[in-house]
């Protein structure tokens, strides 16, 4: 019966491979490494790409981010040789002009930042003081974990209310509830007391915000959010820097303007209009840069596709080497079993029967090696993800492609040995000692 014949072929194949366990294991090693490499490399690449895409998405695909940048030659010397002032960057009028003249703008978020020091009791930390509007969390996809964010009334009254990032709140108030407590924000000329009304988990654009390590080595995102009107009333728009050995004064009305559009399709066409609105009052001076998350996201997706194919190519080289190894071993097996082939031919086995027998043995090697490679690759990816905390994503297509390639490559390189075995002359094979 055909079913019995196939089962018998598989049994004979396994028995033949068991006779040379070490050689069979080494032959499968190329397949194992190749499949393992394909799955693991693709999983690492997918994980890294997912993290980067999530970070860019958090900036908002419907947003345009405009940041103030300091021109190289924009310095005016003040009294004495060690005092300098730079006046540059975005202005309140820029935000108003963009909102009124650029079609499709839903709302605008102005932001002003200075470096300060925040203190509570015996604990203090250098921080970034951020003056902004109440809709900041919606713009940045940040999550309010406790209390409330700033509101319109506090903005109108210029109140000393603040919101802390979650890690900063944990540092300043270990084991305590920070809501309703007071912190002191220390500047060069004045110290101000602020009441904590909320805790924010910053998500968007965090790679561009200052991060510091605490005593245990953990990173702290040290941001203090206050109403923009309060910021300007208490600290003005001049930021004094003493870190370079001289007094450097940077006068910037707004550190950043975020522009939100009604839909993603309106973002790219509006970019020339935004530049036109900004350049209208600037002559040849370039003191801003524009970041478009949707463009970065599209570029990242294209780069991810290229990287995935590159990783696949590298991993497929391992499969190719494994296929060559299978061919070499099967050719050696044909030489060793020449007399056995002659006996089978003498007993009535056809050339097709001999070819199928060797192809079945090759297929067994590929299936076992591919299965071990799949299990190893998935297990290794899980180890990276759950133990080492590096994001890895095992995709179905990578598993199917890796396993399919291992079988395809193995059978392709097994065809020649099987063909060589089938072409042996029965009489000459029986004489082989």
C-alpha positions as semicolon CSV with decimal commas, in nm:
position;residue;x (nm);y (nm);z (nm)
1;X;0,000;0,000;0,000
2;X;0,124;0,356;-0,068
3;X;0,070;0,456;0,294
4;X;0,287;0,168;0,408
5;X;0,553;0,253;0,149
6;X;0,575;0,613;0,270
7;X;0,586;0,504;0,633
8;X;0,855;0,251;0,548
9;X;1,062;0,517;0,370
10;X;1,043;0,740;0,679
11;X;1,144;0,453;0,907
12;X;1,440;0,364;0,687
13;X;1,538;0,733;0,677
14;X;1,535;0,766;1,054
15;X;1,731;0,443;1,094
16;X;1,994;0,562;0,849
17;X;2,032;0,896;1,030
18;X;2,056;0,724;1,371
19;X;2,355;0,522;1,251
20;X;2,555;0,847;1,235
21;X;2,405;1,059;1,514
22;X;2,691;1,310;1,540
23;X;2,713;1,361;1,166
24;X;2,337;1,406;1,141
25;X;2,341;1,659;1,426
26;X;2,621;1,859;1,266
27;X;2,437;1,852;0,934
28;X;2,124;1,991;1,098
29;X;2,325;2,260;1,276
30;X;2,338;2,480;0,967
31;X;1,959;2,467;0,934
32;X;1,913;2,531;1,306
33;X;2,140;2,837;1,308
34;X;1,985;2,974;0,989
35;X;1,624;2,948;1,106
36;X;1,718;3,069;1,454
37;X;1,896;3,372;1,306
38;X;1,610;3,464;1,073
39;X;1,348;3,461;1,351
40;X;1,564;3,634;1,613
41;X;1,702;3,907;1,385
42;X;1,360;3,989;1,244
43;X;1,212;3,992;1,598
44;X;1,480;4,236;1,718
45;X;1,435;4,455;1,411
46;X;1,055;4,456;1,448
47;X;1,083;4,543;1,816
48;X;1,321;4,832;1,759
49;X;1,105;4,963;1,477
50;X;0,788;4,935;1,690
51;X;0,947;5,135;1,973
52;X;1,062;5,408;1,736
53;X;0,724;5,423;1,562
54;X;0,539;5,446;1,893
55;X;0,766;5,731;2,003
56;X;0,697;5,920;1,681
57;X;0,324;5,844;1,694
58;X;0,320;5,984;2,048
59;X;0,428;6,316;1,904
60;X;0,102;6,313;1,708
61;X;0,071;6,231;1,339
62;X;-0,156;6,535;1,303
63;X;0,096;6,768;1,467
64;X;0,374;6,992;1,344
65;X;0,642;7,084;1,599
66;X;0,831;7,413;1,559
67;X;1,132;7,472;1,785
68;X;1,348;7,776;1,846
69;X;1,713;7,730;1,751
70;X;2,000;7,962;1,826
71;X;2,167;8,114;1,517
72;X;2,545;8,078;1,516
73;X;2,625;8,450;1,485
74;X;2,336;8,595;1,683
75;X;2,523;8,742;1,981
76;X;2,527;9,095;2,118
77;X;2,791;9,197;2,374
78;X;2,657;9,363;2,689
79;X;2,847;9,552;2,959
80;X;3,198;9,411;3,004
81;X;3,372;9,147;2,802
82;X;3,205;8,849;2,973
83;X;2,840;8,927;2,912
84;X;2,652;8,830;2,598
85;X;2,291;8,836;2,492
86;X;2,120;8,645;2,213
87;X;1,770;8,740;2,099
88;X;1,618;8,480;1,873
89;X;1,349;8,219;1,834
90;X;0,973;8,196;1,815
91;X;0,739;8,466;1,937
92;X;0,381;8,483;2,059
93;X;0,292;8,663;1,738
94;X;0,417;8,362;1,539
95;X;0,173;8,133;1,718
96;X;-0,115;8,375;1,658
97;X;-0,022;8,424;1,291
98;X;-0,005;8,048;1,225
99;X;-0,339;7,986;1,393
100;X;-0,513;8,260;1,195
101;X;-0,353;8,227;0,851
102;X;-0,278;7,857;0,796
103;X;-0,584;7,658;0,679
104;X;-0,675;7,340;0,870
105;X;-0,516;7,441;1,200
106;X;-0,722;7,303;1,486
107;X;-0,529;7,460;1,774
108;X;-0,183;7,583;1,871
109;X;0,019;7,503;2,182
110;X;0,295;7,749;2,287
111;X;0,568;7,620;2,523
112;X;0,846;7,803;2,709
113;X;1,126;7,617;2,891
114;X;1,401;7,718;3,133
115;X;1,642;7,514;3,346
116;X;1,574;7,556;3,719
117;X;1,614;7,373;4,050
118;X;1,315;7,228;4,236
119;X;1,325;7,159;4,612
120;X;1,108;6,993;4,873
121;X;1,241;6,970;5,230
122;X;1,589;6,815;5,203
123;X;1,557;6,691;4,847
124;X;1,634;6,895;4,537
125;X;1,679;6,825;4,170
126;X;1,774;7,024;3,862
127;X;1,463;7,036;3,646
128;X;1,312;7,181;3,336
129;X;1,045;7,437;3,412
130;X;0,782;7,429;3,137
131;X;0,524;7,701;3,087
132;X;0,235;7,584;2,875
133;X;-0,142;7,576;2,819
134;X;-0,400;7,341;2,977
135;X;-0,429;7,120;2,666
136;X;-0,063;7,012;2,684
137;X;-0,144;6,645;2,778
138;X;-0,373;6,605;2,476
139;X;-0,107;6,740;2,241
140;X;0,170;6,516;2,374
141;X;-0,037;6,203;2,448
142;X;0,082;6,222;2,810
143;X;-0,116;6,046;3,082
144;X;-0,233;6,217;3,401
145;X;-0,181;5,957;3,675
146;X;-0,302;6,162;3,973
147;X;-0,476;6,493;4,042
148;X;-0,548;6,743;3,766
149;X;-0,354;6,930;3,502
150;X;-0,345;7,308;3,477
151;X;-0,672;7,481;3,388
152;X;-0,788;7,801;3,216
153;X;-0,858;7,982;3,544
154;X;-0,503;7,928;3,668
155;X;-0,371;8,054;3,335
156;X;-0,590;8,366;3,353
157;X;-0,502;8,438;3,718
158;X;-0,131;8,353;3,681
159;X;-0,150;8,120;3,979
160;X;0,146;7,934;4,129
161;X;0,012;7,586;4,051
162;X;0,231;7,312;3,910
163;X;0,225;6,955;3,780
164;X;0,523;6,720;3,825
165;X;0,641;6,429;3,614
166;X;0,584;6,096;3,787
167;X;0,951;6,011;3,843
168;X;1,027;6,359;3,980
169;X;0,731;6,338;4,219
170;X;0,857;6,000;4,342
171;X;1,201;6,149;4,405
172;X;1,083;6,459;4,589
173;X;0,804;6,285;4,785
174;X;0,922;5,928;4,856
175;X;0,640;5,730;5,013
176;X;0,415;6,038;5,033
177;X;0,124;6,182;4,840
178;X;0,256;6,496;4,664
179;X;-0,088;6,638;4,580
180;X;-0,152;6,960;4,768
181;X;0,210;6,980;4,884
182;X;0,444;7,268;4,804
183;X;0,772;7,274;4,613
184;X;1,020;7,558;4,573
185;X;1,148;7,638;4,225
186;X;1,481;7,814;4,259
187;X;1,602;8,055;3,995
188;X;1,909;8,277;3,981
189;X;1,727;8,584;4,111
190;X;1,418;8,451;4,293
191;X;1,261;8,148;4,458
192;X;0,895;8,072;4,404
193;X;0,661;7,838;4,590
194;X;0,425;7,624;4,382
195;X;0,139;7,401;4,491
196;X;0,142;7,052;4,336
197;X;-0,195;6,970;4,181
198;X;-0,116;6,680;3,950
199;X;0,125;6,405;3,843
200;X;0,192;6,350;3,473
201;X;0,347;6,054;3,298
202;X;0,530;6,214;3,006
203;X;0,516;6,002;2,692
204;X;0,572;6,217;2,388
205;X;0,906;6,362;2,282
206;X;1,071;6,240;2,604
207;X;1,400;6,175;2,427
208;X;1,440;6,549;2,379
209;X;1,368;6,639;2,742
210;X;1,636;6,648;3,014
211;X;1,681;6,323;3,201
212;X;1,890;6,270;3,512
213;X;1,984;5,974;3,727
214;X;1,903;5,950;4,097
215;X;2,126;5,796;4,366
216;X;2,026;5,445;4,260
217;X;2,114;5,509;3,897
218;X;1,753;5,522;3,775
219;X;1,667;5,785;3,515
220;X;1,447;6,072;3,627
221;X;1,247;6,282;3,383
222;X;1,250;6,604;3,584
223;X;0,983;6,837;3,447
224;X;0,771;7,093;3,632
225;X;0,470;7,230;3,439
226;X;0,320;7,570;3,526
227;X;0,080;7,809;3,347
228;X;0,251;8,000;3,066
229;X;0,122;8,331;3,201
230;X;0,270;8,250;3,544
231;X;0,601;8,159;3,383
232;X;0,631;8,490;3,199
233;X;0,514;8,695;3,500
234;X;0,766;8,537;3,739
235;X;1,065;8,461;3,516
236;X;1,019;8,662;3,197
237;X;1,168;8,543;2,869
238;X;1,537;8,584;2,953
239;X;1,728;8,268;3,040
240;X;2,066;8,335;3,206
241;X;2,338;8,074;3,157
242;X;2,654;8,079;3,372
243;X;2,787;7,739;3,267
244;X;3,038;7,866;3,008
245;X;3,243;8,088;3,240
246;X;3,067;8,404;3,128
247;X;2,717;8,544;3,156
248;X;2,514;8,438;2,853
249;X;2,158;8,570;2,829
250;X;1,920;8,401;2,586
251;X;1,603;8,597;2,515
252;X;1,340;8,364;2,369
253;X;0,967;8,430;2,386
254;X;0,868;8,072;2,308
255;X;1,083;7,759;2,308
256;X;0,837;7,565;2,101
257;X;0,507;7,588;1,914
258;X;0,301;7,278;1,844
259;X;0,040;7,300;1,573
260;X;-0,243;7,048;1,552
261;X;-0,440;6,991;1,231
262;X;-0,784;6,842;1,183
263;X;-0,653;6,545;0,983
264;X;-0,324;6,384;0,884
265;X;-0,381;6,472;0,518
266;X;-0,365;6,845;0,596
267;X;-0,020;6,835;0,758
268;X;0,220;6,813;0,462
269;X;0,037;7,066;0,235
270;X;0,039;7,318;0,522
271;X;0,417;7,313;0,572
272;X;0,498;7,579;0,304
273;X;0,230;7,803;0,454
274;X;0,378;7,766;0,803
275;X;0,723;7,856;0,673
276;X;0,578;8,153;0,486
277;X;0,404;8,276;0,803
278;X;0,728;8,247;1,002
279;X;0,964;8,390;0,739
280;X;0,742;8,691;0,672
281;X;0,891;8,878;0,971
282;X;1,239;8,726;0,971
283;X;1,420;8,845;0,657
284;X;1,719;8,607;0,620
285;X;1,736;8,501;0,984
286;X;1,672;8,129;1,048
287;X;1,603;8,075;1,417
288;X;1,355;7,788;1,409
289;X;1,329;7,430;1,290
290;X;1,023;7,230;1,192
291;X;0,969;6,867;1,286
292;X;0,693;6,670;1,114
293;X;0,619;6,340;1,293
294;X;0,417;6,198;1,003
295;X;0,715;6,242;0,766
296;X;0,947;6,081;1,019
297;X;0,702;5,796;1,066
298;X;0,680;5,729;0,691
299;X;1,058;5,746;0,656
300;X;1,096;5,509;0,949
301;X;0,854;5,258;0,796
302;X;1,050;5,264;0,470
303;X;1,377;5,221;0,659
304;X;1,224;4,935;0,858
305;X;1,129;4,753;0,538
306;X;1,486;4,790;0,406
307;X;1,635;4,674;0,735
308;X;1,404;4,372;0,749
309;X;1,513;4,258;0,404
310;X;1,877;4,312;0,496
311;X;1,837;4,104;0,812
312;X;1,662;3,834;0,611
313;X;1,944;3,833;0,357
314;X;2,208;3,797;0,629
315;X;2,017;3,516;0,796
316;X;1,953;3,339;0,465
317;X;2,328;3,314;0,416
318;X;2,330;3,082;0,717
319;X;2,057;2,873;0,554
320;X;2,260;2,861;0,232
321;X;2,564;2,736;0,424
322;X;2,341;2,478;0,594
323;X;2,211;2,363;0,255
324;X;2,566;2,318;0,124
325;X;2,645;2,116;0,435
326;X;2,348;1,889;0,371
327;X;2,457;1,835;0,012
328;X;2,812;1,744;0,118
329;X;2,693;1,500;0,381
330;X;2,438;1,336;0,152
331;X;2,702;1,295;-0,121
332;X;2,925;1,122;0,135
333;X;2,630;0,906;0,236
334;X;2,573;0,803;-0,125
335;X;2,936;0,690;-0,147
336;X;2,911;0,495;0,179
337;X;2,587;0,323;0,077
338;X;2,678;0,236;-0,281
339;X;2,653;-0,136;-0,217
340;X;2,315;-0,093;-0,044
341;X;2,189;0,099;-0,347
342;X;2,308;-0,182;-0,577
343;X;2,123;-0,444;-0,371
344;X;1,800;-0,242;-0,380
345;X;1,826;-0,191;-0,754
346;X;1,888;-0,565;-0,800
347;X;1,575;-0,639;-0,597
348;X;1,362;-0,421;-0,823
349;X;1,388;-0,068;-0,683
350;X;1,360;0,196;-0,953
351;X;1,567;0,512;-0,987
352;X;1,269;0,709;-0,856
353;X;1,256;0,485;-0,545
354;X;1,625;0,552;-0,473
355;X;1,587;0,929;-0,530
356;X;1,282;0,947;-0,304
357;X;1,463;0,756;-0,028
358;X;1,749;1,006;-0,019
359;X;1,513;1,303;-0,048
360;X;1,312;1,171;0,248
361;X;1,630;1,154;0,457
362;X;1,715;1,509;0,353
363;X;1,362;1,624;0,437
364;X;1,385;1,466;0,783
365;X;1,707;1,657;0,849
366;X;1,546;1,984;0,735
367;X;1,226;1,933;0,934
368;X;1,404;1,849;1,257
369;X;1,661;2,127;1,211
370;X;1,392;2,379;1,115
371;X;1,173;2,288;1,414
372;X;1,462;2,325;1,658
373;X;1,554;2,656;1,493
374;X;1,197;2,787;1,527
375;X;1,180;2,689;1,895
376;X;1,525;2,835;1,962
377;X;1,456;3,161;1,779
378;X;1,120;3,215;1,952
379;X;1,266;3,122;2,289
380;X;1,566;3,351;2,241
381;X;1,336;3,638;2,140
382;X;1,122;3,577;2,450
383;X;1,437;3,582;2,666
384;X;1,539;3,918;2,520
385;X;1,188;4,058;2,571
386;X;1,096;3,936;2,919
387;X;1,435;3,892;3,088
388;X;1,661;4,153;2,925
389;X;1,367;4,392;2,859
390;X;1,462;4,458;2,496
391;X;1,147;4,478;2,285
392;X;1,127;4,189;2,038
393;X;0,829;4,095;1,821
394;X;0,812;3,748;1,665
395;X;0,603;3,773;1,349
396;X;0,416;3,481;1,191
397;X;0,560;3,553;0,849
398;X;0,919;3,531;0,978
399;X;0,852;3,188;1,133
400;X;0,681;3,059;0,818
401;X;0,946;3,209;0,589
402;X;1,236;3,076;0,795
403;X;1,093;2,724;0,825
404;X;0,986;2,717;0,461
405;X;1,327;2,839;0,344
406;X;1,504;2,576;0,552
407;X;1,297;2,297;0,393
408;X;1,325;2,450;0,044
409;X;1,701;2,504;0,065
410;X;1,757;2,158;0,212
411;X;1,556;1,981;-0,057
412;X;1,718;2,187;-0,331
413;X;2,066;2,091;-0,217
414;X;1,949;1,732;-0,161
415;X;1,837;1,686;-0,521
416;X;2,187;1,635;-0,661
417;X;2,289;1,364;-0,411
418;X;1,955;1,187;-0,472
419;X;2,004;1,211;-0,849
420;X;2,362;1,081;-0,814
421;X;2,240;0,785;-0,611
422;X;1,969;0,700;-0,863
423;X;2,215;0,708;-1,156
424;X;2,450;0,448;-1,008
425;X;2,490;0,139;-1,223
426;X;2,345;-0,157;-1,025
427;X;2,620;-0,402;-1,131
428;X;2,900;-0,158;-1,050
429;X;2,728;-0,074;-0,718
430;X;2,713;-0,444;-0,619
431;X;3,088;-0,477;-0,685
432;X;3,161;-0,183;-0,454
433;X;3,333;-0,294;-0,135
